[in-house]
Amino acid sequence: MAKDGTRRGGARPGAGRPRKALADKLQDGQKANVMMVPAALEGADTPPIRDFLTEEQKDGSQLCSEEIYEETYKWLKERKCQAFVNPQLVEQYAMSVGRWIHCEQTISRTGYLAKHPTTGQAIASPYVAMAQSYMKQVNTIWNEIYQIVKEQCSEAVTSTPQDDVMAMLLRTRRRD
């Protein structure tokens, strides 16, 4: 407790030694606390995709969020971890990646400079800052998803959809 009587400080979220992956615990012969999912929860390949992931953008382009959502869910299903990850977390991840790719495409079309609305002087494009912000969101959300998978997956996790984000950016066609 601080001198002024408020409860501040303490451990920061994510501070401390990282948890050991379930696959590593099993390999070392340690006793592992595993959440068991009943077989009745098995479902379709991916849950239904919500409309906001596929809406047309103001410039007439489509976000690739639907494709990212499906790839991420297939990756989770292959590792039998789809029941442990909140679907809204996967939606947030897909939307953030889609927005990041959209910002990068806009930067490629318009360049790194923009015109100031009142003075007319050259300024840094606001899309650069937005792209950086979305990339930070993508990394934060992905780390959260990956931590859940790492703690619940009994096999070692080698490749991830996050590895293919840059490839997806390069694959998307420029839509004018």
Summary of the structure (lengths in Angstrom):
residues: 176
radius of gyration: 20.6
end to end distance: 57.9
largest distance: 67.3
contacts: 400
relative contact order: 0.15
helix: 50%
strand: 5%
